[in-house]
Amino acid sequence: MTFNEKLNHILSIRKSLLCVGLDTVMEKIPTPLCRKPDPLFEFNKAIIDATLPYAAAFKINTAFYEAWGLEGWRALEKTFAYLPAEVIKIADAKRGDIGNTSLSYSRALFTGLGADAVTVNPLMGTDSTAPFLQDPEKGVFFLCLTSNPGSQDFQHFSDGRVRLYEKIALKVGEWNRHGNCGLVVGATHPAELQGIRSLAPELPFLIPGIGAQGGDLETSVRFGLTAQGGGALFNSSRAILYASSGEDFAVAAAAEAKATRDALNRAKLM
């Protein structure tokens, strides 16, 4: 089974389009957990336990762990190991470099951490992306049109015929020989999302921005899904992780995750 087939299978089985982002900020971890030997992992464990019934995937931004050195990386490894096989485990590392460096990145993320998928910057081209694509069972979400305001600086550049993000979508479609390519497209760009879906009708999308960044959830679902009604994960991080700063943080996270999953499912039916 290729990664893209596995993704759509999990979306169907779990009846969810939700990806929970574990972008854990140490300073926002509730005080009682900060007294524990590994607060990053203890917080993540509680969030995973609380939100697992509502999620199809978890996306872990490695920078929030790398910032804490060896202890942070250990928490990252423990978090990946704790995630069960029935969800997609995404290492949000945004890597991309010359071929031999990318090969080492892919080993660190796929073999070392056990990620099912990674995020990759495609701007260095085919030789830098190929090492990530060798195993059909491992997915790669390439940055296409990101959710941050600065995406306007370069990603909208046009040569008069095609915009850069459109060129990326078309090129990634060419790279999808093993059925394991996808695109990162922000929910903060709903009009452009529709156009990108038309250029890449079968590729899975990782869609951030529906939570704290204020992306349009309903429009993003309408334009982001494939014709078969799948092929998209909608990520929410801060809105779920920090739904409460008190000791009830896990209960609040579960409620927010359920509400988000339900809103995504309702939008799917509209």
MIMI-202101 format. One record per residue: residue in three letters; x, y negated, z of N, C-alpha, C, CB in turn. Coordinates in steps of 0.02 Angstrom, whole numbers, plus 50000, padded with zeros to 5 digits. Glycine has a CB too. Layout:
REM residues N
AlaXYZXYZXYZXYZ ...
END
This chain:
REM residues 270
Met500425006050000500005000050000500444993850000499525000050062 Thr500334989249953500724983149952500494978550009500654979449885 Phe500904973450023500714968750076500044965550061501254963450085 Asn499934963349999499314959849983498714964549991499344957149912 Glu498794970949973498254975749985498134976650059498414982549951 Lys498664977050098498594977750170498234971750201499274978750203 Leu498424965750179498104959750205497354959850193498404953550172 Asn497144961350133496434961450118496074967050156496324962150043 His496424972550166496124978050206496004975750278496584984250205 Ile496494972450307496424970150376495884964750382497094967350402 Leu495844960250334495324955150335494634958450335495384950450274 Ser494564963750296493924967250292493764971050356493914972050233 Ile494264974750382494154978850441494004974550503494764983250454 Arg494384969150511494314965050571493774959750564494974961850587 Lys493504958850503492964954050492493154947150518492314956550525 Ser493754945150501494014938650524494494935950472494364939350592 Leu494504929150466494984925650424495484921750466494614920850376 Leu495444922650533495834918550578496544921050589495484918150645 Cys497014916450585497704917550604497854913050664498204916150544 Val498064915950718498234912150779498974910450776498054916050844 Gly499134904050780499834901850778500134901450848499884895050744 Leu500654905350859500994905450924501584900650923501224912650943 Asp501434894250914501944888950913502004886250984501754883250862 Thr502284890351027502254889051099502774883851121502354895451138 Val502534878551152502964873251178503064874451253502654866151164 Met503674875251274503824876851343503514871851392504584877051353 Glu503534865451374503284860351420502524860551429503484853551394 Lys502174864251385501444864551390501204871051422501144863851322 Ile501664875251442501464881451475501214879851546502064886551478 Pro500644882551566500384881051633500894882551688499744885051646 Thr500894878451739501394878751792501484885651824501224873751845 Pro500944889251839501044895851871501474900551828500374899151884 Leu501414900351762501804904651719502534902451716501514904751649 Cys502654896051726503344893551722503784896351777503344885951726 Arg503474899051829503854902051884504074909151869503444901951948 Lys503814912051815503974918851797504644919051760503414921951753 Pro504974924951758505644925351727505644923751653505924932151737 Asp505084925151617505054924051544504404920551526505124930851505 Pro504344914051541503704910651532503464910551460503764903651557 Leu503924910051411503714910051341503344916451324504324909251295 Phe503634922051342503304928451326502674929451367503774934251337 Glu502684927651431502094928651473501504924651448502254926651546 Phe501644918451425501104914351396500854917551331501364907151381 Asn501314919651287501104922751225500704929051237501714924351182 Lys500934933151284500574939351300499864938051320500944943151355 Ala499764932951363499094931251385498664928751327499124926051441 Ile498954924751283498584922151225498404927851178498994916851188 Ile498884932351165498744937951121498174942251148499374942251110 Asp498214944051212497694948051243497014944751237497864949451317 Ala496994938151246496364934451246496074933651176496454927651278 Thr496484932751127496244930951060496244936751010496664925351032 Leu496544942251029496594947950983495914950150954496914953751018 Pro495374950150992494734952450963494484948150904494214952551016 Tyr494754942150898494484937450848494974936050791494314930950883 Ala495564938750793496094936950745496244942550697496724934850782 Ala496434940650636496694945450586497454945050582496384944050518 Ala497744939650608498464938550602498704933950657498644935750533 Phe499354934250670499684929650715500294926950679499884933050783 Lys500384920350681500954917150649501394914050703500724911650598 Ile502024916050703502494913750755503024909350723502814919850792 Asn503014902950741503524898350715504164899250754503274890850720 Thr504674901850721505284903850756505654898050789505744907350708 Ala505554891950764505924886250791505784885050865505754879950751 Phe505174886450886504984885250956505344890051003504234885950964 Tyr505624895350977505994900251017506744899351007505784907350997 Glu506964898050947507664896850932507934890950973507774895650858 Ala507494886150988507704880351026507954882051096507134875451031 Trp507764887951121507954889951189508514895151189507354892651226 Gly508864895751133509454900051131509284907451137509924898151184 Leu509734911151170509664918351175509014920351210510254921251212 Glu508834916851264508224918551300507614917451256508174914451364 Gly507624912251216507074910951170507014916351118507164904251137 Trp507584918551091507564923751040507314930351070508264924751009 Arg507504931751132507244937751165506494937451174507584938751233 Ala506234931551191505514930751197505174931751129505344923851225 Leu505504929451076505254930351008505214937750991505694926550958 Glu505744941451006505754948650992505204952251031506444951651008 Lys505134950451094504624953651136503924952051112504704951551209 Thr503824945951088503164944151062502984948151000503134936551045 Phe503454948750953503324952750893503194960050912503924952350844 Ala503584962650959503494969650979502824970751013504064971751026 Tyr502564965651047501934966351084501324966151037501864960851136 Leu501394962750980500834962250933500674969150905500994957350876 Pro500044971050903499854977750879499864978250803499164979650905 Ala499894984450779499944985650707499324983750668500104992950695 Glu498754982850703498144981450666498064974150645497544983450708 Val498554969950660498544963050637499174961550596498484958050697 Ile499134956450555499714954150516500154949850560499484950150452 Lys500804951350560501294947650601501734943450555501734952650644 Ile501664936850560502004932350514502554928550552501504927350483 Ala503164928850525503714924850551503734918350510504394928650546 Asp503524912950542503514906450509504204903250517502954901850537 Ala504664904950471505354902750477505564897850422505814908750476 Lys505174897650368505294893050312506014893450287505124885950332 Arg506264899550278506944900550256507004899650180507194907450276 Gly507614899850155507754899350084508454896750073507244894750049 Asp508884900750041509584898850030509854903149974510014899650096 Ile510504902649959510784906849907510694914249923511534905249897 Gly510754918349873510534925349877510784929249937510724928849818 Asn511444929249950511694933250005511464930750073512444933550003 Thr511364924050079511094921250141510364923150150511184913650142 Ser509984922750096509274924750100509204932050117508924923250035 Leu509664936250093509634943250110509724944250185510174947250072 Ser510174940450216510274940850288509664938150325510904936950309 Tyr509374932750301508754930250331508214935550329508514923850294 Ser508134938750272507604943750265507714949650313507554946250192 Arg508334951750321508484957150368508324955050440509224959150363 Ala508504948950457508374946550525507634946350541508674939650535 Leu507234944350492506514943350504506104949650495506254937950458 Phe506254953350442505874959450428506104965250470505924961250355 Thr506764966550471507034972250507507144970650581507694974650475 Gly507464964850594507614963050663507004961650705508054957050663 Leu506554957450679505964955550718505364960250705505764948450702 Gly505354963350647504784967550630504194963750602504564971250690 Ala504324958050570503794954150540503504957750479504044947250520 Asp502854956950470502524959450409502604954550351501784960750422 Ala502674948150368502724942950317503134937150344502024940550294 Val503414933250299503794927350317503574921450274504564928550310 Thr503734915450297503644909550256504324907550227503334903550296 Val504334905650163504954904250127504884897950086505154910150082 Asn505414893850085505444887950043505694890049974505904882350074 Pro505304889049920505494891649854505934887049813504884893149816 Leu506134881149839506424876049797507104877749769506474869749835 Met507454882649798508104884649770508034889849715508544887249824 Gly507424892049701507304896149642507364903649651507764894149591 Thr507344907049594507254914349592507784918149631507254916649522 Asp508424916349623508944920149656508914919549732509624917949632 Ser508634913949757508584913049829507964916449858508564905649846 Thr507464917749817506844920849842506824928349832506254917749807 Ala507194930949782507164938049767507334942549826507634939549711 Pro507824940849869507984945449924507394946649972508564942749963 Phe506944941849976506374942650021505834947349992506064935850037 Leu505874948549927505324951849891505474959149874505174948149828 Gln506004961949901506224968549880505754974149904506914969949906 Asp505434973149962504994978349990504274976349977505124979350066 Pro503904980149937503204978449923502754978049984502914983449876 Glu502964981350039502554981350099502664975150143502694987550140 Lys503164971050125503314965050163503114958850122504064964750181 Gly502714954450153502444948750116502854942450124501744947450139 Val502784938050075503124931550076502624926150057503734931450027 Phe502514921450102502094915650088502554909850071501624913950149 Phe502534907650008502964902249985502634895449996503144903249911 Leu503014890750022502754883950032502554881149964503284879450066 Cys501924879049959501664876449896501434869149905501084880749870 Leu500914868249946500684861449962500544861450037500044859449920 Thr501004858650075500974859250148500494854150178501664858450177 Ser500304855350241499764851450272499994844750301499454855450327 Asn500654843650306500894837450337500844831450291501624838350360 Pro500794825350317500734819350275501324818550227500684813250318 Gly501924820550247502504819750205502504824150142503104821250244 Ser502014828650136501974832750075501884828350013501394837650081 Gln501634822250023501544817549968502214815449937501164811449991 Asp502754815849976503394813049953503664816649892503894813450009 Phe503624823249891503914827049836503434831849803504504830949862 Gln502994835049842502584840449816502084838249763502224843849872 His501914831749763501444829049713501804826249651501014823549744 Phe502464826749649502824824149591502584827549526503584825349599 Ser502504823549474502274826149409502744824049354501554823749394 Asp502854828649306503244826949246502794824649190503654832949224 Gly502174823249206501684821149156501254826849131502024817949099 Arg501454832849148501064838749127500824842849186501484843149081 Val501264843649236501094847849293501424844949355501334855149282 Arg501074845349412501354843149476501804848649504500784841449526 Leu502244846649549502724851449577502364857149611503194847949625 Tyr501844855649651501504861049686501154865749637501004858149735 Glu500934863149580500634867449529501164871949497500284863149476 Lys501744869149485502294873049457502494878749504502904868549443 Ile502504877149569502664882349618502144887949617502704879249689 Ala501504886049615500974891149613501044895749553500284887749613 Leu501194892849495501274896749434501884901249438501314892149373 Lys502434898649463503054902549468502974908349518503634898149489 Val502654907049574502554912449623502114917949593502234909649688 Gly501644916049552501244921049517501684925649474500724917749474 Glu502194922849443502664926849404503084931449449503124922249364 Trp503244929049509503654933049555503264938749587503934928649610 Asn502604938649580502184943449617502164950349583501474940749622 Arg502724952849563502754959249528502614965149575503434960249494 His502774964349638502684969749686502054968749730503294970249731 Gly501644963849714501034962849752501154960549823500644969149753 Asn501674956449833501824954249902501954946749907502414958049928 Cys501734942849858501824935549860501184932049880502054933049791 Gly501254926549916500704922249933500934915049935500404924250001 Leu500464910449951500604903349951500384900150017500264899849891 Val500754895250040500544891050095500234884750066501144889250143 Val499584883750081499224877950055498814874950112498754879949995 Gly498924868550127498614865550185497874863950176498964859250201 Ala497494864950230496784863250231496664855750228496444866150293 Thr497204851850236497154844550231497134842250159497724841250268 His497164846850111497144845250040496594849350006497824846550006 Pro495954848450025495434852849998495334852349922494784851350032 Ala495384846449894495294845749822495854849349784495274838349801 Glu496464848349806497034851749775497004859249785497684848949801 Leu496734861349842496674868449857496254871949803496354869549926 Gln495724868749782495304871649729495704872649665494694867049716 Gly496104867749647496514868249587497034873649592496834861749572 Ile497354874249651497864879349660497554886349657498224878449727 Arg496954887149684496624893649680496484895449608495964893549721 Ser496314890649566496194892149495496834894249460495894886049460 Leu497414891749483498054893649453498294900449479498574888349467 Ala498084902249539498304908349572497704912149599498824906849628 Pro497284914849555496644917549577496694923549623496234919349518 Glu497254927249621497304933349661497794932949719497494939049616 Leu498214927849720498714927449773498384925849841499234922149756 Pro498624928949894498374926949960498654920149981498564932250013 Phe498244916350017498444909750041498494910050117497934904350018 Leu499004906850143499054905250214498894897850220499784906950244 Ile498344896350255498074889550255498104886650325497344889550228 Pro498604882550339498644879050404498234872550401499374877650423 Gly498134869650460497844862950461497114862450479497934859850397 Ile496774868050497496064867650512495934865550584495724874250498 Gly496454865750626496364864150697496534857050714496774868850740 Ala497084856250749497284849650774497444844750717497884850250819 Gln497624847250658497794842850603497184840150566498244846450554 Gly496594842750582495974839850558495774841650487496024832650563 Gly496024847250461495834849350394495094851250390496264855150372 Asp494814850950331494114852450319494024859950316493864849050254 Leu493744862950368493684870150372493214872850319493424872150441 Glu492614870250314492124872950268492344872450195491454869450277 Thr492604866650176492834865850107493434870250093493004858550094 Ser493874871050141494464875150131494274882450122494944874350190 Val493774884750159493544891650149493234892450080493024893550204 Arg492824887750060492494888149995492994888449938492034882249985 Phe493514884449942494004884149888494594888949897494264877149882 Gly494714891249958495314895149971495234902549960495524894050040 Leu494634905349967494534912449958494594914549885493864914549986 Thr494764920849875494754923649808494034924949787495174930149803 Ala493944926849725493264928349700492954934149738493284929849625 Gln493384938449766493134944249804492974942449877493644949849803 Gly493084936249896492914934049963493444935450016492294937249984 Gly494064936649993494614937850040495214933650021494804945250043 Gly495804936450035496414933350010496604926850043496354932149940 Ala496394925650105496584919450139496594920350214496114913650119 Leu497104917550246497154917150318497154909750337497794920750345 Phe496744907950386496684901050408496994900550477495934898750408 Asn497544896750481497924896350542497704890550587498654895650527 Ser497634892150651497534887050703498014888550760496784886950727 Ser498384883450780498884884350833498704880450895499574882250808 Arg498834873950895498754869850955498034869950982498954862750940 Ala497544869850937496844869550961496674875751002496374868950901 Ile496994881350988496854887451025497334888051085496934893650979 Leu497984887151074498474888051128498334883551187499174886751101 Tyr498144877351172498084872351225497374869951234498544866451210 Ala496904874651223496194873051235496084870951307495754879051217 Ser496514873451352496514871251422497224871351447496054875851467 Ser497384866551490498044866351520498054869251590498304859151523 Gly497474871851611497414874551679497514882051681496744872851708 Glu497364885051738497454892151746496954896251704497374894051819 Asp496444892851678495954896251635496154895851562495264893251644 Phe496804894651547497034893551478496864899351432497774892251477 Ala496924905551457496794911351415496054911951398497044917751449 Val495634910651448494904910851436494704905551386494524909851502 Ala494994899551394494834894151347495094895651277495134887551372 Ala495684898751273495954900651207495514905851173496664903451215 Ala495264910551212494814915651183494184912451157494634920951236 Ala493894907751194493284904351172493404900351108493024899751227 Glu493974896951104494134893051044494264897550985494734888451057 Ala494614903150996494744907850942494094910850915495214913350965 Lys493654912750960493004915450939492604910250900492594917751000 Ala492594904150925492214898850890492504897550821492224892350931 Thr493164897650815493484896550750493344902350702494234895550758 Arg493424908450727493264914250685492544913950660493374920850723 Asp492084912350705491374912050686491244906550636490944911050748 Ala491574900850644491484895350597491754897250528491844888950622 Leu492314900750526492594903050463492114908050429493284906250473 Asn491844912550468491384917550439490744914350414491214922950491 Arg490494909250451489904905750427490044902150361489654900750480 Ala490624898850358490804895250297490874899950238491454891450308 Lys491104906050252491174911050199490504912750168491494917350226 Leu489974912250206489304914050182488934908350148488894916550238 Met489214902350152488874896450126488924896250049489174890050156 
END
